[in-house]
Amino acid sequence: MPRLDGRKALKRIKEDPELRRIPVVILTTSSDEADVLNCYDNGANTYIIKPVEFEKFLKAVITLGQYWFFTAEIPDEGL
């Protein structure tokens, strides 16, 4: 994202009363523990390290979509 990295975007989303309930998924190449902690401390709902291999990446994205659309309970109000 030009001029705004993901950590800053996450922080802005979670500080905004109208947006803070939107689930935020971090999809990144970083496995650094400080990055993981920072994202969860700032309200991330999950942190996924992108697999390098395309097939594994595709499986991760499909699994993520299935979870958020078919398994997770997300409130209607406020979204």
Distance bins in CASP14 RR format, pairs under 12 A and 6 or more apart:
PFRMAT RR
TARGET T0000
AUTHOR 0000-0000-0000
RMODE 2
METHOD distances of the structure
MODEL  1
1 7 0 0 0 0 0 1 0 0 0 0 0
1 8 0 0 0 0 1 0 0 0 0 0 0
1 9 1 0 0 1 0 0 0 0 0 0 0
1 10 0 0 0 0 0 1 0 0 0 0 0
1 12 0 0 0 0 0 1 0 0 0 0 0
2 8 0 0 0 0 0 1 0 0 0 0 0
2 9 0 0 0 0 0 1 0 0 0 0 0
3 9 0 0 0 0 0 1 0 0 0 0 0
4 10 0 0 0 0 0 1 0 0 0 0 0
4 11 0 0 0 0 0 1 0 0 0 0 0
4 12 1 0 0 1 0 0 0 0 0 0 0
4 13 0 0 0 0 0 1 0 0 0 0 0
5 11 0 0 0 0 0 1 0 0 0 0 0
5 12 0 0 0 0 0 1 0 0 0 0 0
5 26 0 0 0 0 0 1 0 0 0 0 0
5 28 0 0 0 0 0 1 0 0 0 0 0
5 30 0 0 0 0 0 1 0 0 0 0 0
5 35 0 0 0 0 0 1 0 0 0 0 0
5 38 0 0 0 0 0 1 0 0 0 0 0
5 39 0 0 0 0 0 1 0 0 0 0 0
6 12 0 0 0 0 1 0 0 0 0 0 0
6 13 0 0 0 0 1 0 0 0 0 0 0
6 14 0 0 0 0 0 1 0 0 0 0 0
6 24 0 0 0 0 1 0 0 0 0 0 0
6 25 0 0 0 0 0 1 0 0 0 0 0
6 26 1 0 0 1 0 0 0 0 0 0 0
6 27 0 0 0 0 0 1 0 0 0 0 0
6 28 0 0 0 0 1 0 0 0 0 0 0
6 30 0 0 0 0 0 1 0 0 0 0 0
6 35 0 0 0 0 0 1 0 0 0 0 0
6 38 0 0 0 0 0 1 0 0 0 0 0
6 39 0 0 0 0 1 0 0 0 0 0 0
6 42 0 0 0 0 1 0 0 0 0 0 0
6 44 0 0 0 0 1 0 0 0 0 0 0
6 47 0 0 0 0 0 1 0 0 0 0 0
7 13 0 0 0 0 0 1 0 0 0 0 0
7 14 0 0 0 0 0 1 0 0 0 0 0
7 24 0 0 0 0 0 1 0 0 0 0 0
7 26 0 0 0 0 1 0 0 0 0 0 0
7 28 0 0 0 0 1 0 0 0 0 0 0
7 30 0 0 0 0 0 1 0 0 0 0 0
7 32 0 0 0 0 0 1 0 0 0 0 0
7 34 0 0 0 0 0 1 0 0 0 0 0
7 35 0 0 0 0 1 0 0 0 0 0 0
7 36 0 0 0 0 0 1 0 0 0 0 0
7 37 0 0 0 0 0 1 0 0 0 0 0
7 38 1 0 0 1 0 0 0 0 0 0 0
7 39 1 0 0 1 0 0 0 0 0 0 0
7 40 0 0 0 0 0 1 0 0 0 0 0
7 41 0 0 0 0 0 1 0 0 0 0 0
7 42 1 0 0 1 0 0 0 0 0 0 0
7 43 0 0 0 0 0 1 0 0 0 0 0
7 44 0 0 0 0 1 0 0 0 0 0 0
7 47 0 0 0 0 0 1 0 0 0 0 0
8 14 0 0 0 0 0 1 0 0 0 0 0
8 15 0 0 0 0 0 1 0 0 0 0 0
8 38 0 0 0 0 0 1 0 0 0 0 0
8 39 0 0 0 0 0 1 0 0 0 0 0
8 42 0 0 0 0 1 0 0 0 0 0 0
9 15 0 0 0 0 0 1 0 0 0 0 0
9 16 0 0 0 0 0 1 0 0 0 0 0
9 19 0 0 0 0 0 1 0 0 0 0 0
9 22 0 0 0 0 0 1 0 0 0 0 0
9 24 0 0 0 0 1 0 0 0 0 0 0
9 26 0 0 0 0 0 1 0 0 0 0 0
9 39 0 0 0 0 0 1 0 0 0 0 0
9 42 0 0 0 0 1 0 0 0 0 0 0
9 43 0 0 0 0 0 1 0 0 0 0 0
9 44 0 0 0 0 0 1 0 0 0 0 0
10 16 0 0 0 0 0 1 0 0 0 0 0
10 19 0 0 0 0 0 1 0 0 0 0 0
10 20 0 0 0 0 0 1 0 0 0 0 0
10 22 0 0 0 0 0 1 0 0 0 0 0
10 23 0 0 0 0 0 1 0 0 0 0 0
10 24 1 0 1 0 0 0 0 0 0 0 0
10 25 0 0 0 0 0 1 0 0 0 0 0
10 26 1 0 0 1 0 0 0 0 0 0 0
10 27 0 0 0 0 0 1 0 0 0 0 0
10 28 0 0 0 0 0 1 0 0 0 0 0
10 35 0 0 0 0 0 1 0 0 0 0 0
10 38 0 0 0 0 1 0 0 0 0 0 0
10 39 1 0 0 1 0 0 0 0 0 0 0
10 40 0 0 0 0 0 1 0 0 0 0 0
10 41 0 0 0 0 1 0 0 0 0 0 0
10 42 1 0 1 0 0 0 0 0 0 0 0
10 43 1 0 0 1 0 0 0 0 0 0 0
10 44 1 0 0 1 0 0 0 0 0 0 0
10 45 0 0 0 0 1 0 0 0 0 0 0
10 46 0 0 0 0 0 1 0 0 0 0 0
10 47 0 0 0 0 0 1 0 0 0 0 0
11 19 0 0 0 0 0 1 0 0 0 0 0
11 20 0 0 0 0 0 1 0 0 0 0 0
11 24 0 0 0 0 0 1 0 0 0 0 0
11 38 0 0 0 0 1 0 0 0 0 0 0
11 39 0 0 0 0 1 0 0 0 0 0 0
11 41 0 0 0 0 1 0 0 0 0 0 0
11 42 1 0 1 0 0 0 0 0 0 0 0
11 43 0 0 0 0 1 0 0 0 0 0 0
11 44 0 0 0 0 0 1 0 0 0 0 0
12 18 0 0 0 0 0 1 0 0 0 0 0
12 19 0 0 0 0 1 0 0 0 0 0 0
12 20 0 0 0 0 0 1 0 0 0 0 0
12 22 0 0 0 0 0 1 0 0 0 0 0
12 24 0 0 0 0 0 1 0 0 0 0 0
12 42 0 0 0 0 1 0 0 0 0 0 0
12 43 0 0 0 0 0 1 0 0 0 0 0
13 19 1 0 1 0 0 0 0 0 0 0 0
13 20 1 0 0 1 0 0 0 0 0 0 0
13 21 0 0 0 0 1 0 0 0 0 0 0
13 22 1 0 0 1 0 0 0 0 0 0 0
13 23 0 0 0 0 0 1 0 0 0 0 0
13 24 1 0 0 1 0 0 0 0 0 0 0
13 25 0 0 0 0 0 1 0 0 0 0 0
13 26 0 0 0 0 0 1 0 0 0 0 0
13 39 0 0 0 0 0 1 0 0 0 0 0
13 42 0 0 0 0 1 0 0 0 0 0 0
13 43 0 0 0 0 1 0 0 0 0 0 0
13 44 0 0 0 0 1 0 0 0 0 0 0
13 45 0 0 0 0 0 1 0 0 0 0 0
14 20 1 0 1 0 0 0 0 0 0 0 0
14 21 0 0 0 0 1 0 0 0 0 0 0
14 22 0 0 0 0 1 0 0 0 0 0 0
14 23 0 0 0 0 0 1 0 0 0 0 0
14 24 1 0 0 1 0 0 0 0 0 0 0
14 39 0 0 0 0 0 1 0 0 0 0 0
14 40 0 0 0 0 0 1 0 0 0 0 0
14 41 0 0 0 0 0 1 0 0 0 0 0
14 42 1 0 1 0 0 0 0 0 0 0 0
14 43 1 0 1 0 0 0 0 0 0 0 0
14 44 0 0 0 0 1 0 0 0 0 0 0
14 45 0 0 0 0 1 0 0 0 0 0 0
15 42 0 0 0 0 1 0 0 0 0 0 0
15 43 0 0 0 0 1 0 0 0 0 0 0
16 22 0 0 0 0 1 0 0 0 0 0 0
16 24 0 0 0 0 0 1 0 0 0 0 0
16 78 0 0 0 0 0 1 0 0 0 0 0
17 78 0 0 0 0 1 0 0 0 0 0 0
18 77 0 0 0 0 0 1 0 0 0 0 0
18 78 1 0 0 1 0 0 0 0 0 0 0
18 79 0 0 0 0 1 0 0 0 0 0 0
19 43 0 0 0 0 0 1 0 0 0 0 0
19 78 0 0 0 0 1 0 0 0 0 0 0
19 79 0 0 0 0 1 0 0 0 0 0 0
20 42 0 0 0 0 0 1 0 0 0 0 0
20 43 0 0 0 0 1 0 0 0 0 0 0
20 44 0 0 0 0 0 1 0 0 0 0 0
20 45 0 0 0 0 0 1 0 0 0 0 0
20 75 0 0 0 0 0 1 0 0 0 0 0
20 78 0 0 0 0 1 0 0 0 0 0 0
20 79 0 0 0 0 0 1 0 0 0 0 0
21 43 0 0 0 0 0 1 0 0 0 0 0
21 45 0 0 0 0 0 1 0 0 0 0 0
21 74 0 0 0 0 1 0 0 0 0 0 0
21 75 1 0 0 1 0 0 0 0 0 0 0
21 76 0 0 0 0 0 1 0 0 0 0 0
21 77 0 0 0 0 1 0 0 0 0 0 0
21 78 1 0 1 0 0 0 0 0 0 0 0
21 79 1 0 1 0 0 0 0 0 0 0 0
22 43 0 0 0 0 0 1 0 0 0 0 0
22 44 0 0 0 0 0 1 0 0 0 0 0
22 45 0 0 0 0 1 0 0 0 0 0 0
22 68 0 0 0 0 0 1 0 0 0 0 0
22 74 0 0 0 0 1 0 0 0 0 0 0
22 75 0 0 0 0 0 1 0 0 0 0 0
22 78 0 0 0 0 1 0 0 0 0 0 0
22 79 1 0 0 1 0 0 0 0 0 0 0
23 43 0 0 0 0 1 0 0 0 0 0 0
23 44 0 0 0 0 1 0 0 0 0 0 0
23 45 1 0 1 0 0 0 0 0 0 0 0
23 46 1 0 0 1 0 0 0 0 0 0 0
23 64 0 0 0 0 0 1 0 0 0 0 0
23 65 0 0 0 0 0 1 0 0 0 0 0
23 67 0 0 0 0 0 1 0 0 0 0 0
23 68 1 0 0 1 0 0 0 0 0 0 0
23 69 0 0 0 0 0 1 0 0 0 0 0
23 72 1 0 0 1 0 0 0 0 0 0 0
23 73 0 0 0 0 0 1 0 0 0 0 0
23 74 1 0 0 1 0 0 0 0 0 0 0
23 75 0 0 0 0 0 1 0 0 0 0 0
23 79 0 0 0 0 1 0 0 0 0 0 0
24 39 0 0 0 0 1 0 0 0 0 0 0
24 40 0 0 0 0 0 1 0 0 0 0 0
24 42 0 0 0 0 1 0 0 0 0 0 0
24 43 1 0 0 1 0 0 0 0 0 0 0
24 44 1 0 1 0 0 0 0 0 0 0 0
24 45 1 0 1 0 0 0 0 0 0 0 0
24 46 0 0 0 0 1 0 0 0 0 0 0
24 47 0 0 0 0 1 0 0 0 0 0 0
24 48 0 0 0 0 0 1 0 0 0 0 0
24 68 0 0 0 0 0 1 0 0 0 0 0
25 39 0 0 0 0 1 0 0 0 0 0 0
25 43 0 0 0 0 0 1 0 0 0 0 0
25 44 1 0 0 1 0 0 0 0 0 0 0
25 45 1 0 0 1 0 0 0 0 0 0 0
25 46 1 0 1 0 0 0 0 0 0 0 0
25 47 0 0 0 0 1 0 0 0 0 0 0
25 48 1 0 0 1 0 0 0 0 0 0 0
25 49 0 0 0 0 0 1 0 0 0 0 0
25 50 0 0 0 0 0 1 0 0 0 0 0
25 60 0 0 0 0 0 1 0 0 0 0 0
25 61 0 0 0 0 0 1 0 0 0 0 0
25 63 0 0 0 0 0 1 0 0 0 0 0
25 64 1 0 0 1 0 0 0 0 0 0 0
25 65 0 0 0 0 1 0 0 0 0 0 0
25 67 0 0 0 0 1 0 0 0 0 0 0
25 68 1 0 0 1 0 0 0 0 0 0 0
25 72 0 0 0 0 0 1 0 0 0 0 0
26 35 0 0 0 0 1 0 0 0 0 0 0
26 36 0 0 0 0 1 0 0 0 0 0 0
26 37 0 0 0 0 0 1 0 0 0 0 0
26 38 0 0 0 0 1 0 0 0 0 0 0
26 39 1 0 1 0 0 0 0 0 0 0 0
26 40 0 0 0 0 1 0 0 0 0 0 0
26 41 0 0 0 0 0 1 0 0 0 0 0
26 42 0 0 0 0 1 0 0 0 0 0 0
26 43 0 0 0 0 1 0 0 0 0 0 0
26 44 1 0 1 0 0 0 0 0 0 0 0
26 45 0 0 0 0 1 0 0 0 0 0 0
26 46 1 0 0 1 0 0 0 0 0 0 0
26 47 1 0 1 0 0 0 0 0 0 0 0
26 48 1 0 0 1 0 0 0 0 0 0 0
26 49 0 0 0 0 1 0 0 0 0 0 0
26 50 0 0 0 0 0 1 0 0 0 0 0
26 64 0 0 0 0 0 1 0 0 0 0 0
27 39 0 0 0 0 0 1 0 0 0 0 0
27 44 0 0 0 0 0 1 0 0 0 0 0
27 45 0 0 0 0 0 1 0 0 0 0 0
27 46 0 0 0 0 1 0 0 0 0 0 0
27 47 0 0 0 0 1 0 0 0 0 0 0
27 48 1 0 1 0 0 0 0 0 0 0 0
27 49 0 0 0 0 1 0 0 0 0 0 0
27 50 1 0 1 0 0 0 0 0 0 0 0
27 51 0 0 0 0 0 1 0 0 0 0 0
27 57 0 0 0 0 1 0 0 0 0 0 0
27 60 0 0 0 0 1 0 0 0 0 0 0
27 61 0 0 0 0 1 0 0 0 0 0 0
27 64 1 0 0 1 0 0 0 0 0 0 0
27 65 0 0 0 0 0 1 0 0 0 0 0
28 35 1 0 0 1 0 0 0 0 0 0 0
28 36 0 0 0 0 1 0 0 0 0 0 0
28 38 0 0 0 0 0 1 0 0 0 0 0
28 39 0 0 0 0 1 0 0 0 0 0 0
28 44 0 0 0 0 0 1 0 0 0 0 0
28 46 0 0 0 0 0 1 0 0 0 0 0
28 47 1 0 0 1 0 0 0 0 0 0 0
28 48 1 0 0 1 0 0 0 0 0 0 0
28 49 1 0 0 1 0 0 0 0 0 0 0
28 50 1 0 0 1 0 0 0 0 0 0 0
28 51 0 0 0 0 0 1 0 0 0 0 0
28 60 0 0 0 0 0 1 0 0 0 0 0
29 35 0 0 0 0 1 0 0 0 0 0 0
29 47 0 0 0 0 0 1 0 0 0 0 0
29 48 0 0 0 0 0 1 0 0 0 0 0
29 49 1 0 0 1 0 0 0 0 0 0 0
29 50 1 0 1 0 0 0 0 0 0 0 0
29 51 0 0 0 0 1 0 0 0 0 0 0
29 52 0 0 0 0 1 0 0 0 0 0 0
29 57 0 0 0 0 0 1 0 0 0 0 0
30 36 1 0 0 1 0 0 0 0 0 0 0
30 37 0 0 0 0 0 1 0 0 0 0 0
30 38 0 0 0 0 1 0 0 0 0 0 0
30 39 0 0 0 0 1 0 0 0 0 0 0
30 47 0 0 0 0 1 0 0 0 0 0 0
30 48 0 0 0 0 0 1 0 0 0 0 0
30 49 1 0 0 1 0 0 0 0 0 0 0
30 50 0 0 0 0 1 0 0 0 0 0 0
31 47 0 0 0 0 1 0 0 0 0 0 0
31 48 0 0 0 0 0 1 0 0 0 0 0
31 49 1 0 1 0 0 0 0 0 0 0 0
31 50 0 0 0 0 0 1 0 0 0 0 0
31 51 0 0 0 0 0 1 0 0 0 0 0
31 52 0 0 0 0 0 1 0 0 0 0 0
32 38 0 0 0 0 1 0 0 0 0 0 0
32 39 0 0 0 0 0 1 0 0 0 0 0
32 47 0 0 0 0 0 1 0 0 0 0 0
32 49 0 0 0 0 1 0 0 0 0 0 0
33 39 0 0 0 0 0 1 0 0 0 0 0
33 40 0 0 0 0 0 1 0 0 0 0 0
33 41 0 0 0 0 0 1 0 0 0 0 0
33 47 0 0 0 0 0 1 0 0 0 0 0
33 49 0 0 0 0 0 1 0 0 0 0 0
34 40 0 0 0 0 0 1 0 0 0 0 0
34 41 0 0 0 0 0 1 0 0 0 0 0
34 47 0 0 0 0 0 1 0 0 0 0 0
35 41 0 0 0 0 0 1 0 0 0 0 0
35 42 0 0 0 0 0 1 0 0 0 0 0
35 44 0 0 0 0 0 1 0 0 0 0 0
35 47 0 0 0 0 1 0 0 0 0 0 0
35 49 0 0 0 0 1 0 0 0 0 0 0
36 42 0 0 0 0 0 1 0 0 0 0 0
36 44 0 0 0 0 1 0 0 0 0 0 0
36 46 0 0 0 0 0 1 0 0 0 0 0
36 47 1 0 1 0 0 0 0 0 0 0 0
36 48 0 0 0 0 0 1 0 0 0 0 0
36 49 0 0 0 0 1 0 0 0 0 0 0
37 43 0 0 0 0 0 1 0 0 0 0 0
37 44 0 0 0 0 0 1 0 0 0 0 0
37 47 0 0 0 0 1 0 0 0 0 0 0
38 44 0 0 0 0 1 0 0 0 0 0 0
38 47 0 0 0 0 1 0 0 0 0 0 0
39 45 0 0 0 0 1 0 0 0 0 0 0
39 46 0 0 0 0 1 0 0 0 0 0 0
39 47 1 0 1 0 0 0 0 0 0 0 0
39 48 0 0 0 0 0 1 0 0 0 0 0
39 49 0 0 0 0 0 1 0 0 0 0 0
40 46 0 0 0 0 1 0 0 0 0 0 0
40 47 1 0 0 1 0 0 0 0 0 0 0
41 47 0 0 0 0 0 1 0 0 0 0 0
45 64 0 0 0 0 0 1 0 0 0 0 0
45 67 0 0 0 0 0 1 0 0 0 0 0
45 68 0 0 0 0 1 0 0 0 0 0 0
45 72 0 0 0 0 1 0 0 0 0 0 0
45 74 0 0 0 0 1 0 0 0 0 0 0
46 60 0 0 0 0 0 1 0 0 0 0 0
46 63 0 0 0 0 0 1 0 0 0 0 0
46 64 1 0 0 1 0 0 0 0 0 0 0
46 65 0 0 0 0 0 1 0 0 0 0 0
46 67 0 0 0 0 1 0 0 0 0 0 0
46 68 0 0 0 0 1 0 0 0 0 0 0
46 72 0 0 0 0 1 0 0 0 0 0 0
47 64 0 0 0 0 0 1 0 0 0 0 0
48 56 0 0 0 0 0 1 0 0 0 0 0
48 57 0 0 0 0 1 0 0 0 0 0 0
48 59 0 0 0 0 0 1 0 0 0 0 0
48 60 1 0 0 1 0 0 0 0 0 0 0
48 61 0 0 0 0 1 0 0 0 0 0 0
48 63 0 0 0 0 1 0 0 0 0 0 0
48 64 1 0 0 1 0 0 0 0 0 0 0
48 65 0 0 0 0 0 1 0 0 0 0 0
48 67 0 0 0 0 0 1 0 0 0 0 0
48 68 0 0 0 0 0 1 0 0 0 0 0
49 56 0 0 0 0 0 1 0 0 0 0 0
49 57 0 0 0 0 0 1 0 0 0 0 0
49 60 0 0 0 0 1 0 0 0 0 0 0
50 56 0 0 0 0 1 0 0 0 0 0 0
50 57 1 0 0 1 0 0 0 0 0 0 0
50 58 0 0 0 0 0 1 0 0 0 0 0
50 59 0 0 0 0 0 1 0 0 0 0 0
50 60 1 0 0 1 0 0 0 0 0 0 0
50 61 0 0 0 0 1 0 0 0 0 0 0
50 64 0 0 0 0 0 1 0 0 0 0 0
51 57 1 0 1 0 0 0 0 0 0 0 0
51 58 0 0 0 0 1 0 0 0 0 0 0
51 59 1 0 0 1 0 0 0 0 0 0 0
51 60 1 0 1 0 0 0 0 0 0 0 0
51 61 0 0 0 0 1 0 0 0 0 0 0
51 63 0 0 0 0 0 1 0 0 0 0 0
51 64 0 0 0 0 0 1 0 0 0 0 0
52 60 0 0 0 0 0 1 0 0 0 0 0
53 59 0 0 0 0 1 0 0 0 0 0 0
53 60 0 0 0 0 0 1 0 0 0 0 0
54 60 0 0 0 0 0 1 0 0 0 0 0
54 61 0 0 0 0 0 1 0 0 0 0 0
55 61 0 0 0 0 0 1 0 0 0 0 0
55 62 0 0 0 0 0 1 0 0 0 0 0
56 62 0 0 0 0 0 1 0 0 0 0 0
56 63 0 0 0 0 0 1 0 0 0 0 0
57 63 0 0 0 0 0 1 0 0 0 0 0
57 64 0 0 0 0 0 1 0 0 0 0 0
58 64 0 0 0 0 0 1 0 0 0 0 0
58 65 0 0 0 0 0 1 0 0 0 0 0
59 65 0 0 0 0 0 1 0 0 0 0 0
59 66 0 0 0 0 0 1 0 0 0 0 0
60 66 0 0 0 0 0 1 0 0 0 0 0
60 67 0 0 0 0 0 1 0 0 0 0 0
61 67 0 0 0 0 0 1 0 0 0 0 0
61 68 0 0 0 0 0 1 0 0 0 0 0
62 68 0 0 0 0 0 1 0 0 0 0 0
62 69 0 0 0 0 0 1 0 0 0 0 0
62 70 0 0 0 0 0 1 0 0 0 0 0
63 69 0 0 0 0 0 1 0 0 0 0 0
63 70 0 0 0 0 0 1 0 0 0 0 0
63 71 0 0 0 0 0 1 0 0 0 0 0
64 70 0 0 0 0 0 1 0 0 0 0 0
64 71 0 0 0 0 0 1 0 0 0 0 0
64 72 0 0 0 0 0 1 0 0 0 0 0
65 71 0 0 0 0 1 0 0 0 0 0 0
65 72 0 0 0 0 1 0 0 0 0 0 0
66 72 0 0 0 0 1 0 0 0 0 0 0
67 73 0 0 0 0 0 1 0 0 0 0 0
67 74 0 0 0 0 0 1 0 0 0 0 0
68 74 1 0 0 1 0 0 0 0 0 0 0
END
